[in-house]
Amino acid sequence: MGQKVLLSSKEINIILHRLACQLLENHEDFKNTVLIGIQPRGIYVAQRLAKILTEEYKVKHIDLGFLDITFYRDDFRRGDKPLEATKTKINFLVEDKKVVLIDDVLYTGRSINAALTALQSFGRPSEVELLTLIDRRFSRHLPIQPNYRGRQVDAINNEKVKVMWEENDGEDIIYLINR
Amino acid sequence: MSELSVNHLLGIKYLKESDIQLIFETADHFKEVINRSIKKVPSLRDITIANIFFENSTRTKLSFELAEKRLSADVLNFSASQSSVKKGETLIDTVNNILSMKVDMVVMRHPNPGAGIFLSKHVKASIVNAGDGAHEHPTQALLDSYSIREKLGDVAGKNVVIVGDILHSRVALSNIFALKLQGANVKVCGPKTLIPKYIESLGVQVEMNLRKALEWCDVANMLRIQNERLDISYFPTTREYTQQFGVNKALLDSLAKEIVIMHPGPINRGVEITSDVADSKQSIILNQVENGVAIRMAVIYLLASKIKQ
Protein backbone atom coordinates (compact mmCIF):
# COMPACT_ATOMS: atom_id res chain seq x y z
CA MET A 1 0.00 0.00 0.00
CA GLY A 2 1.68 3.19 -1.17
CA GLN A 3 0.72 6.72 -0.49
CA LYS A 4 1.79 10.03 -1.90
CA VAL A 5 1.11 13.55 -0.77
CA LEU A 6 -1.44 15.19 -3.01
CA LEU A 7 -1.58 18.54 -1.23
CA SER A 8 0.52 19.92 1.59
CA SER A 9 -0.69 22.12 4.39
CA LYS A 10 0.51 25.23 2.56
CA GLU A 11 -1.22 24.28 -0.69
CA ILE A 12 -4.45 23.47 1.15
CA ASN A 13 -4.33 26.91 2.77
CA ILE A 14 -3.87 28.65 -0.59
CA ILE A 15 -6.70 26.66 -2.14
CA LEU A 16 -9.07 27.41 0.76
CA HIS A 17 -8.34 31.13 0.35
CA ARG A 18 -9.00 30.94 -3.37
CA LEU A 19 -12.31 29.11 -2.78
CA ALA A 20 -13.27 31.70 -0.16
CA CYS A 21 -12.62 34.46 -2.70
CA GLN A 22 -14.67 32.68 -5.35
CA LEU A 23 -17.54 32.38 -2.87
CA LEU A 24 -17.21 36.08 -2.05
CA GLU A 25 -17.32 36.97 -5.72
CA ASN A 26 -20.68 35.23 -6.14
CA HIS A 27 -22.29 35.83 -2.78
CA GLU A 28 -20.90 39.17 -1.55
CA ASP A 29 -22.20 39.72 1.98
CA PHE A 30 -23.69 36.23 2.46
CA LYS A 31 -27.01 37.71 3.60
CA ASN A 32 -29.00 35.31 1.48
CA THR A 33 -26.50 32.47 1.37
CA VAL A 34 -25.95 29.55 3.71
CA LEU A 35 -23.01 27.16 3.88
CA ILE A 36 -23.80 23.53 4.61
CA GLY A 37 -21.02 21.04 5.31
CA ILE A 38 -21.80 17.42 4.60
CA GLN A 39 -21.11 15.10 7.52
CA PRO A 40 -18.79 13.65 8.49
CA ARG A 41 -15.80 15.11 6.58
CA GLY A 42 -17.23 18.06 4.71
CA ILE A 43 -17.79 20.01 7.91
CA TYR A 44 -14.07 20.71 8.29
CA VAL A 45 -13.89 22.37 4.88
CA ALA A 46 -17.05 24.35 5.67
CA GLN A 47 -15.74 25.48 9.05
CA ARG A 48 -12.40 26.58 7.56
CA LEU A 49 -14.09 28.54 4.80
CA ALA A 50 -16.46 30.24 7.25
CA LYS A 51 -13.49 31.14 9.44
CA ILE A 52 -11.50 32.61 6.54
CA LEU A 53 -14.53 34.57 5.33
CA THR A 54 -15.38 36.08 8.71
CA GLU A 55 -11.86 36.66 10.03
CA GLU A 56 -9.90 37.63 6.93
CA TYR A 57 -12.54 39.01 4.61
CA LYS A 58 -14.68 40.60 7.34
CA VAL A 59 -17.97 39.01 6.35
CA LYS A 60 -20.20 39.94 9.30
CA HIS A 61 -22.31 36.82 9.61
CA ILE A 62 -22.38 33.44 7.92
CA ASP A 63 -25.04 30.79 8.46
CA LEU A 64 -23.16 27.52 8.75
CA GLY A 65 -24.89 24.17 9.07
CA PHE A 66 -23.95 20.50 9.11
CA LEU A 67 -26.00 17.94 7.24
CA ASP A 68 -26.00 14.22 7.93
CA ILE A 69 -27.02 12.16 4.91
CA THR A 70 -26.94 8.65 6.40
CA PHE A 71 -30.69 8.07 6.31
CA TYR A 72 -30.91 9.33 2.72
CA ARG A 73 -28.20 7.18 1.21
CA ASP A 74 -28.99 4.69 -1.53
CA ASP A 75 -26.63 1.98 -0.23
CA PHE A 76 -28.56 1.09 2.93
CA ARG A 77 -28.24 -2.70 3.45
CA ARG A 78 -25.83 -2.99 0.52
CA GLY A 79 -22.59 -2.79 2.47
CA ASP A 80 -21.22 -5.18 5.08
CA LYS A 81 -21.62 -2.74 7.93
CA PRO A 82 -24.58 -0.61 8.97
CA LEU A 83 -24.21 3.05 8.09
CA GLU A 84 -23.16 5.27 10.95
CA ALA A 85 -25.15 8.41 11.50
CA THR A 86 -23.68 11.71 12.66
CA LYS A 87 -25.27 14.89 13.84
CA THR A 88 -27.33 17.21 11.70
CA LYS A 89 -27.18 20.79 12.88
CA ILE A 90 -29.05 23.31 10.76
CA ASN A 91 -30.42 26.11 12.90
CA PHE A 92 -31.91 28.12 10.05
CA LEU A 93 -34.38 27.68 7.24
CA VAL A 94 -33.03 27.19 3.74
CA GLU A 95 -36.29 28.40 2.23
CA ASP A 96 -35.47 30.82 -0.61
CA LYS A 97 -31.77 30.85 0.33
CA LYS A 98 -28.79 30.14 -1.86
CA VAL A 99 -27.24 26.98 -0.45
CA VAL A 100 -23.60 26.03 -0.92
CA LEU A 101 -23.13 22.33 -0.19
CA ILE A 102 -19.58 21.64 0.91
CA ASP A 103 -17.73 18.32 0.92
CA ASP A 104 -14.11 17.26 0.98
CA VAL A 105 -13.98 14.74 -1.89
CA LEU A 106 -16.37 14.43 -4.81
CA TYR A 107 -16.19 10.89 -6.15
CA THR A 108 -19.25 9.02 -7.46
CA GLY A 109 -21.66 11.87 -6.73
CA ARG A 110 -23.95 9.61 -4.72
CA SER A 111 -23.34 11.45 -1.44
CA ILE A 112 -24.28 14.72 -3.10
CA ASN A 113 -27.38 13.09 -4.56
CA ALA A 114 -28.35 12.00 -1.02
CA ALA A 115 -27.52 15.45 0.32
CA LEU A 116 -29.83 17.07 -2.24
CA THR A 117 -32.65 14.78 -1.08
CA ALA A 118 -31.86 15.44 2.58
CA LEU A 119 -31.81 19.17 1.95
CA GLN A 120 -35.44 19.05 0.87
CA SER A 121 -36.39 18.35 4.48
CA PHE A 122 -35.24 21.83 5.41
CA GLY A 123 -37.16 23.85 2.86
CA ARG A 124 -36.94 24.85 -0.79
CA PRO A 125 -33.70 26.66 -1.50
CA SER A 126 -33.67 29.19 -4.34
CA GLU A 127 -30.41 27.74 -5.63
CA VAL A 128 -27.95 25.02 -4.66
CA GLU A 129 -24.26 25.08 -5.46
CA LEU A 130 -21.57 22.51 -4.77
CA LEU A 131 -18.09 23.17 -3.46
CA THR A 132 -15.58 20.38 -3.18
CA LEU A 133 -11.95 20.44 -2.12
CA ILE A 134 -10.94 17.46 -4.24
CA ASP A 135 -12.75 16.51 -7.44
CA ARG A 136 -12.02 12.98 -8.63
CA ARG A 137 -12.47 13.28 -12.35
CA PHE A 138 -13.89 10.44 -14.54
CA SER A 139 -15.42 8.51 -11.63
CA ARG A 140 -18.92 9.91 -11.46
CA HIS A 141 -21.96 7.62 -11.36
CA LEU A 142 -24.36 10.54 -11.61
CA PRO A 143 -24.47 13.76 -13.60
CA ILE A 144 -23.20 15.96 -10.75
CA GLN A 145 -20.41 18.54 -11.14
CA PRO A 146 -19.01 21.03 -8.63
CA ASN A 147 -19.40 24.80 -9.00
CA TYR A 148 -16.21 25.37 -7.02
CA ARG A 149 -13.36 22.90 -6.95
CA GLY A 150 -10.12 22.96 -5.02
CA ARG A 151 -8.07 20.50 -7.05
CA GLN A 152 -9.04 18.09 -9.76
CA VAL A 153 -7.31 14.71 -9.63
CA ASP A 154 -7.31 11.62 -11.80
CA ALA A 155 -7.48 8.73 -9.41
CA ILE A 156 -8.21 5.18 -10.44
CA ASN A 157 -10.77 3.11 -8.62
CA ASN A 158 -8.47 1.30 -6.23
CA GLU A 159 -6.92 4.56 -5.13
CA LYS A 160 -8.34 6.54 -2.28
CA VAL A 161 -8.07 10.22 -1.45
CA LYS A 162 -7.60 10.81 2.25
CA VAL A 163 -8.06 14.32 3.59
CA MET A 164 -6.68 15.02 7.06
CA TRP A 165 -7.29 18.10 9.17
CA GLU A 166 -5.30 19.64 11.96
CA GLU A 167 -8.24 19.81 14.36
CA ASN A 168 -8.97 16.13 13.86
CA ASP A 169 -5.86 14.34 12.65
CA GLY A 170 -2.99 16.55 13.79
CA GLU A 171 -2.07 18.23 10.48
CA ASP A 172 -3.60 19.49 7.23
CA ILE A 173 -2.55 17.11 4.49
CA ILE A 174 -4.12 15.21 1.61
CA TYR A 175 -2.84 11.80 0.53
CA LEU A 176 -3.52 9.69 -2.50
CA ILE A 177 -3.43 6.12 -1.19
CA ASN A 178 -2.95 3.07 -3.39
CA ARG A 179 -4.78 0.11 -1.91
CA MET B 1 -20.31 1.48 13.75
CA SER B 2 -21.10 -1.68 15.54
CA GLU B 3 -24.35 -3.41 14.88
CA LEU B 4 -26.95 -5.05 17.11
CA SER B 5 -25.95 -8.44 18.49
CA VAL B 6 -29.43 -9.79 17.75
CA ASN B 7 -31.56 -10.24 14.61
CA HIS B 8 -34.87 -9.89 16.45
CA LEU B 9 -35.97 -7.74 19.37
CA LEU B 10 -37.71 -10.35 21.49
CA GLY B 11 -36.90 -9.03 24.91
CA ILE B 12 -34.40 -6.91 26.83
CA LYS B 13 -33.12 -10.16 28.34
CA TYR B 14 -31.42 -11.00 25.04
CA LEU B 15 -29.70 -7.63 24.61
CA LYS B 16 -26.26 -6.52 25.67
CA GLU B 17 -25.50 -3.19 27.29
CA SER B 18 -23.78 -2.08 24.06
CA ASP B 19 -26.96 -2.83 22.09
CA ILE B 20 -28.92 -0.48 24.33
CA GLN B 21 -26.33 2.26 23.90
CA LEU B 22 -26.37 1.80 20.11
CA ILE B 23 -30.17 2.05 20.07
CA PHE B 24 -30.02 5.22 22.18
CA GLU B 25 -27.39 6.87 19.99
CA THR B 26 -29.39 6.05 16.86
CA ALA B 27 -32.57 7.32 18.53
CA ASP B 28 -30.82 10.65 19.21
CA HIS B 29 -30.50 11.16 15.44
CA PHE B 30 -34.10 10.16 14.80
CA LYS B 31 -35.32 12.47 17.53
CA GLU B 32 -33.71 15.31 15.60
CA VAL B 33 -35.42 14.07 12.43
CA ILE B 34 -38.93 13.92 13.93
CA ASN B 35 -38.58 17.46 15.20
CA ARG B 36 -38.00 18.84 11.69
CA SER B 37 -40.82 20.29 9.68
CA ILE B 38 -40.44 17.37 7.28
CA LYS B 39 -40.25 14.43 9.60
CA LYS B 40 -39.42 11.68 7.21
CA VAL B 41 -36.32 9.90 5.90
CA PRO B 42 -36.21 7.49 2.95
CA SER B 43 -33.96 4.81 4.53
CA LEU B 44 -36.41 1.90 4.58
CA ARG B 45 -38.16 2.48 1.29
CA ASP B 46 -37.55 -1.14 0.22
CA ILE B 47 -38.73 -2.72 3.48
CA THR B 48 -42.24 -3.93 4.26
CA ILE B 49 -43.34 -4.30 7.86
CA ALA B 50 -46.44 -6.06 9.18
CA ASN B 51 -47.91 -4.95 12.48
CA ILE B 52 -49.75 -7.92 13.91
CA PHE B 53 -51.73 -7.19 17.03
CA PHE B 54 -53.51 -10.03 18.78
CA GLU B 55 -54.25 -7.79 21.73
CA ASN B 56 -55.63 -4.28 21.99
CA SER B 57 -53.24 -1.38 21.80
CA THR B 58 -53.50 2.27 20.91
CA ARG B 59 -50.29 3.96 21.87
CA THR B 60 -47.86 1.19 20.95
CA LYS B 61 -49.55 0.46 17.64
CA LEU B 62 -49.68 4.12 16.63
CA SER B 63 -46.12 4.65 17.76
CA PHE B 64 -44.82 1.70 15.74
CA GLU B 65 -46.83 2.67 12.71
CA LEU B 66 -45.61 6.23 12.86
CA ALA B 67 -42.01 5.11 13.32
CA GLU B 68 -42.29 2.83 10.29
CA LYS B 69 -43.84 5.55 8.16
CA ARG B 70 -41.23 8.10 9.23
CA LEU B 71 -38.62 5.66 7.89
CA SER B 72 -40.57 5.29 4.62
CA ALA B 73 -41.27 1.58 5.11
CA ASP B 74 -44.43 0.07 3.67
CA VAL B 75 -46.79 -0.85 6.48
CA LEU B 76 -49.40 -3.58 6.78
CA ASN B 77 -51.75 -3.52 9.74
CA PHE B 78 -53.49 -6.54 11.04
CA SER B 79 -55.56 -6.97 14.14
CA ALA B 80 -56.68 -10.38 15.26
CA SER B 81 -60.23 -9.39 15.99
CA GLN B 82 -60.99 -9.03 12.26
CA SER B 83 -58.97 -11.94 10.96
CA SER B 84 -58.82 -15.62 10.16
CA VAL B 85 -57.45 -16.26 13.63
CA LYS B 86 -61.08 -16.21 14.68
CA LYS B 87 -61.66 -18.95 12.13
CA GLY B 88 -59.11 -21.22 13.75
CA GLU B 89 -55.88 -20.48 11.88
CA THR B 90 -52.65 -21.10 13.80
CA LEU B 91 -50.15 -18.36 14.56
CA ILE B 92 -47.45 -19.78 12.26
CA ASP B 93 -49.92 -20.17 9.40
CA THR B 94 -51.21 -16.65 9.84
CA VAL B 95 -47.74 -15.17 9.85
CA ASN B 96 -46.43 -17.33 7.00
CA ASN B 97 -49.37 -16.25 4.88
CA ILE B 98 -48.48 -12.65 5.56
CA LEU B 99 -44.80 -13.29 4.88
CA SER B 100 -45.51 -14.96 1.54
CA MET B 101 -46.64 -11.51 0.48
CA LYS B 102 -42.94 -10.55 0.88
CA VAL B 103 -42.88 -8.90 4.27
CA ASP B 104 -39.45 -8.33 5.82
CA MET B 105 -40.30 -7.58 9.41
CA VAL B 106 -43.09 -8.43 11.83
CA VAL B 107 -44.04 -6.34 14.83
CA MET B 108 -46.22 -8.49 17.03
CA ARG B 109 -48.25 -8.12 20.18
CA HIS B 110 -49.68 -11.33 21.56
CA PRO B 111 -51.38 -12.32 24.83
CA ASN B 112 -49.16 -15.38 25.29
CA PRO B 113 -45.72 -15.02 26.86
CA GLY B 114 -42.98 -16.20 24.47
CA ALA B 115 -45.10 -15.82 21.33
CA GLY B 116 -42.41 -13.71 19.67
CA ILE B 117 -39.64 -16.16 20.55
CA PHE B 118 -41.73 -19.03 19.18
CA LEU B 119 -42.38 -17.14 15.97
CA SER B 120 -38.73 -16.19 15.48
CA LYS B 121 -37.83 -19.88 15.43
CA HIS B 122 -40.36 -20.76 12.77
CA VAL B 123 -40.59 -17.94 10.27
CA LYS B 124 -38.06 -16.08 8.15
CA ALA B 125 -38.51 -12.46 9.14
CA SER B 126 -37.15 -10.09 11.70
CA ILE B 127 -39.48 -10.11 14.73
CA VAL B 128 -40.07 -7.18 17.06
CA ASN B 129 -41.94 -8.03 20.23
CA ALA B 130 -44.49 -5.31 20.98
CA GLY B 131 -45.60 -7.06 24.16
CA ASP B 132 -46.10 -10.76 24.83
CA GLY B 133 -48.51 -11.44 27.69
CA ALA B 134 -46.98 -10.68 31.07
CA HIS B 135 -43.50 -11.40 29.75
CA GLU B 136 -41.71 -8.52 28.00
CA HIS B 137 -42.36 -5.21 26.27
CA PRO B 138 -38.83 -4.30 25.20
CA THR B 139 -39.46 -1.06 23.27
CA GLN B 140 -41.35 0.37 26.25
CA ALA B 141 -38.41 -0.36 28.56
CA LEU B 142 -36.01 1.17 26.05
CA LEU B 143 -38.01 4.35 25.75
CA ASP B 144 -38.36 4.53 29.53
CA SER B 145 -34.59 4.30 30.01
CA TYR B 146 -34.05 6.71 27.12
CA SER B 147 -36.37 9.21 28.80
CA ILE B 148 -34.50 8.84 32.11
CA ARG B 149 -31.19 9.34 30.27
CA GLU B 150 -32.60 12.44 28.59
CA LYS B 151 -33.95 13.89 31.84
CA LEU B 152 -31.17 12.95 34.27
CA GLY B 153 -28.18 12.58 31.95
CA ASP B 154 -27.52 8.94 32.69
CA VAL B 155 -29.24 5.78 33.82
CA ALA B 156 -26.29 4.21 35.65
CA GLY B 157 -26.37 4.75 39.39
CA LYS B 158 -29.90 6.16 39.41
CA ASN B 159 -32.51 4.85 41.88
CA VAL B 160 -35.68 3.76 40.15
CA VAL B 161 -38.80 2.44 41.83
CA ILE B 162 -41.51 0.64 39.87
CA VAL B 163 -44.86 0.93 41.63
CA GLY B 164 -48.00 -1.12 41.11
CA ASP B 165 -48.93 -4.43 39.54
CA ILE B 166 -45.52 -6.02 39.07
CA LEU B 167 -46.96 -9.53 38.73
CA HIS B 168 -48.91 -8.96 35.54
CA SER B 169 -46.70 -6.29 34.02
CA ARG B 170 -44.47 -6.90 31.01
CA VAL B 171 -43.39 -3.28 31.32
CA ALA B 172 -42.06 -3.99 34.81
CA LEU B 173 -40.07 -7.06 33.76
CA SER B 174 -38.52 -5.41 30.69
CA ASN B 175 -37.73 -2.30 32.72
CA ILE B 176 -36.03 -4.35 35.43
CA PHE B 177 -33.81 -6.07 32.84
CA ALA B 178 -33.03 -2.80 31.07
CA LEU B 179 -32.31 -0.79 34.21
CA LYS B 180 -30.14 -3.48 35.80
CA LEU B 181 -28.19 -3.89 32.55
CA GLN B 182 -27.40 -0.18 32.58
CA GLY B 183 -26.35 -0.18 36.23
CA ALA B 184 -29.36 1.46 37.87
CA ASN B 185 -30.67 0.45 41.30
CA VAL B 186 -34.21 -0.88 41.17
CA LYS B 187 -36.90 -1.34 43.78
CA VAL B 188 -40.44 -2.55 43.27
CA CYS B 189 -43.37 -1.41 45.37
CA GLY B 190 -46.96 -2.61 45.46
CA PRO B 191 -49.43 -4.85 47.22
CA LYS B 192 -47.75 -8.08 48.31
CA THR B 193 -50.21 -10.07 46.21
CA LEU B 194 -49.04 -8.29 43.05
CA ILE B 195 -45.31 -8.75 43.63
CA PRO B 196 -43.98 -12.01 42.23
CA LYS B 197 -42.21 -14.39 44.58
CA TYR B 198 -38.42 -14.55 44.13
CA ILE B 199 -38.39 -11.20 42.34
CA GLU B 200 -35.23 -10.48 44.38
CA SER B 201 -33.46 -13.04 42.19
CA LEU B 202 -33.52 -10.42 39.42
CA GLY B 203 -31.43 -8.16 41.64
CA VAL B 204 -34.24 -5.84 42.73
CA GLN B 205 -35.44 -5.02 46.23
CA VAL B 206 -39.01 -5.04 47.45
CA GLU B 207 -40.28 -2.02 49.37
CA MET B 208 -43.80 -2.25 50.71
CA ASN B 209 -44.04 1.33 51.92
CA LEU B 210 -44.66 3.81 49.11
CA ARG B 211 -43.38 6.85 51.02
CA LYS B 212 -40.08 5.14 51.84
CA ALA B 213 -39.76 4.04 48.23
CA LEU B 214 -40.35 7.55 46.92
CA GLU B 215 -37.90 9.05 49.42
CA TRP B 216 -35.23 6.65 48.15
CA CYS B 217 -35.78 7.05 44.43
CA ASP B 218 -34.83 9.50 41.67
CA VAL B 219 -37.49 8.18 39.34
CA ALA B 220 -40.86 6.59 40.07
CA ASN B 221 -42.42 4.55 37.26
CA MET B 222 -46.12 4.24 38.10
CA LEU B 223 -47.89 1.25 36.57
CA ARG B 224 -51.56 0.78 35.90
CA ILE B 225 -53.56 -1.92 37.65
CA GLN B 226 -54.20 -4.35 34.81
CA ASN B 227 -57.80 -5.12 35.62
CA GLU B 228 -58.15 -7.19 32.45
CA ARG B 229 -55.48 -9.58 33.72
CA LEU B 230 -56.70 -9.82 37.32
CA ASP B 231 -58.41 -13.20 37.47
CA ILE B 232 -58.96 -13.03 41.21
CA SER B 233 -59.18 -10.19 43.70
CA TYR B 234 -55.61 -9.18 44.57
CA PHE B 235 -56.56 -6.27 46.83
CA PRO B 236 -59.79 -5.35 48.61
CA THR B 237 -60.85 -2.23 46.70
CA THR B 238 -59.42 0.24 44.20
CA ARG B 239 -59.92 2.92 46.86
CA GLU B 240 -57.71 1.07 49.31
CA TYR B 241 -55.08 0.54 46.61
CA THR B 242 -55.06 4.26 45.88
CA GLN B 243 -54.68 5.12 49.56
CA GLN B 244 -51.63 2.89 49.92
CA PHE B 245 -49.98 3.00 46.50
CA GLY B 246 -51.38 6.04 44.73
CA VAL B 247 -49.24 9.15 44.32
CA ASN B 248 -50.88 12.53 44.88
CA LYS B 249 -49.48 16.05 44.84
CA ALA B 250 -49.38 16.35 48.64
CA LEU B 251 -47.22 13.22 48.89
CA LEU B 252 -44.98 14.39 46.05
CA ASP B 253 -44.50 17.84 47.58
CA SER B 254 -43.70 16.41 51.01
CA LEU B 255 -40.63 14.61 49.67
CA ALA B 256 -37.18 16.05 50.36
CA LYS B 257 -36.18 16.11 46.66
CA GLU B 258 -37.92 16.44 43.31
CA ILE B 259 -38.39 13.04 41.78
CA VAL B 260 -39.28 12.25 38.17
CA ILE B 261 -42.69 10.67 37.55
CA MET B 262 -43.13 8.24 34.68
CA HIS B 263 -46.09 6.21 33.45
CA PRO B 264 -46.23 3.81 30.49
CA GLY B 265 -49.90 4.61 29.89
CA PRO B 266 -52.79 4.31 29.73
CA ILE B 267 -53.27 6.24 32.97
CA ASN B 268 -56.16 5.55 35.31
CA ARG B 269 -56.30 9.07 36.67
CA GLY B 270 -57.09 9.13 40.36
CA VAL B 271 -55.99 5.53 40.88
CA GLU B 272 -52.21 5.15 40.59
CA ILE B 273 -51.58 8.88 40.15
CA THR B 274 -53.80 11.90 40.49
CA SER B 275 -54.35 14.32 37.61
CA ASP B 276 -52.24 17.07 39.15
CA VAL B 277 -49.29 14.67 39.43
CA ALA B 278 -49.74 13.38 35.87
CA ASP B 279 -49.78 16.94 34.55
CA SER B 280 -47.10 18.35 36.87
CA LYS B 281 -43.71 19.49 35.66
CA GLN B 282 -42.11 16.52 37.40
CA SER B 283 -43.99 14.19 35.09
CA ILE B 284 -42.28 13.16 31.83
CA ILE B 285 -45.19 11.05 30.60
CA LEU B 286 -45.64 12.89 27.32
CA ASN B 287 -41.87 12.97 26.70
CA GLN B 288 -42.00 9.19 26.99
CA VAL B 289 -44.56 9.06 24.20
CA GLU B 290 -42.45 11.31 21.95
CA ASN B 291 -39.32 9.30 22.67
CA GLY B 292 -41.26 6.13 21.87
CA VAL B 293 -41.35 7.04 18.19
CA ALA B 294 -37.60 7.81 18.08
CA ILE B 295 -36.72 4.59 19.92
CA ARG B 296 -38.92 2.47 17.66
CA MET B 297 -37.40 4.12 14.58
CA ALA B 298 -33.95 3.24 15.92
CA VAL B 299 -34.89 -0.37 16.65
CA ILE B 300 -36.51 -0.88 13.26
CA TYR B 301 -33.66 0.85 11.41
CA LEU B 302 -30.98 -1.20 13.17
CA LEU B 303 -32.82 -4.50 12.68
CA ALA B 304 -33.60 -3.67 9.05
CA SER B 305 -29.92 -2.98 8.37
CA LYS B 306 -29.25 -6.63 9.25
CA ILE B 307 -31.72 -7.97 6.70
CA LYS B 308 -29.58 -9.00 3.74
CA GLN B 309 -30.70 -8.21 0.25
Interface residues (C-beta under 8 A of the other chain):
Chain A: D68 T70 F71 Y72 R73 F76 R77 R78 K81 P82 L83 E84 A85 T86 K87 T88 T117 A118 Q120 S121 F122 G123
Chain B: M1 E3 T26 H29 E32 V33 R36 S37 I38 K40 V41 P42 S43 L44 D46 L71 Y301 L302 A304 S305 K306 I307 K308 Q309
